[in-house]
Amino acid sequence: MALRSEIQGAGLGLKRELIPQLMRQHGEPQLSALQFLEIAPENWLQAGGKYAAELDWFVQRYPMVCHGLCLSLGGPDPLNIAFLKQLKQFLKDFEIPLYTEHLSYCSDLSNGYIYDLLPIPFTQEAVKYVAQRIRQTQDILEQRIAVENTSFYVAAPMSDMDEVSFINAVLTEADCDLHLDINNVYVNSVNFQFDPYAFLDQIPAERVVYGHLAGHWQAQPDLLVDTHGEAVIEPVWQLLTHAYRNLKIFPTLLERDSNIPTLNEVMLEVKRIAQSQQSQLLTDANMLPEVA
């Protein structure tokens, strides 16, 4: 069975709270900017009945990507091979061409799943460890995956490189792609006091497959928490514009996981993503040299 076409444009995370509105308003002008959807496969692998029918309805109408939550690429436990085999069949059954996971860990040997995304120490040893697990994942799935840069709040004291150097080393060692979360870059830049624009300028554009955009909670002036429960703030929009200008125009998805407003309100931000992409396309076209 041939996989569906690759994602493009502006997307949205498929949350159960939005499903009735999305189905009811499908085909109407207010959804014209929405070009792809994202799901967490863990929430759908065992879906049956109504939920399986809903998922089938969406994959017939939108390109879809899977963004995982529980693989724990940096964790000490062996990779969950049974889950990966289920995932492989799920991707095939629903013709979903792309799977991404967090560059973090969420399990340990004694407590099982922690239900939080914890940072991996930025060391050369960790690069090799995580890259091997990514390669193993790709071998089982028989396809490339992308890893997402994550937000974090405590830096591992044994780290001997900065975050962007660690990400780039993993991408090279594993030969995988990058799922670029713009809000996470911004959150970490405030929490750890670095220049987010300089961070983006070090990202290899050819490895970026798509991006995330989201809101966060400002707990303190120098502490942001990645909640996906607020509107995207202007500095994050500006950072996205910089990424489009200096990397490339990549498919970008709005994450809204809590305090979810109406679909019409959510779509205002999805439309703004699409408008930002179109604006950069026009800028790029105007910069092309004239043909004699």
Protein Blocks (a to p, Z undefined) as FASTA:
>chain_A
ZZddddehjdddddfklmmmmmmmgoiaklmmpmbdcddfklmmmgghjlmmmmmmmmmm
pccddddfklommbmbdcdfklmmmmmmmmmmnopabdcdddddfbdfklopnhiacddd
ddfklmmmmmmmmmmmmmmnopacdddddddfbdcfkbcbdfklmmmmmmmmnopadddd
fklmmmmmmmnopafklmmmmpcfklpmbdcddddddfbfklccdehlaccdfklmmmmm
mmmmmmoccddddddfbhpacfklmmmmmmmmmmmmmmmmmmmmmmpccdZZ
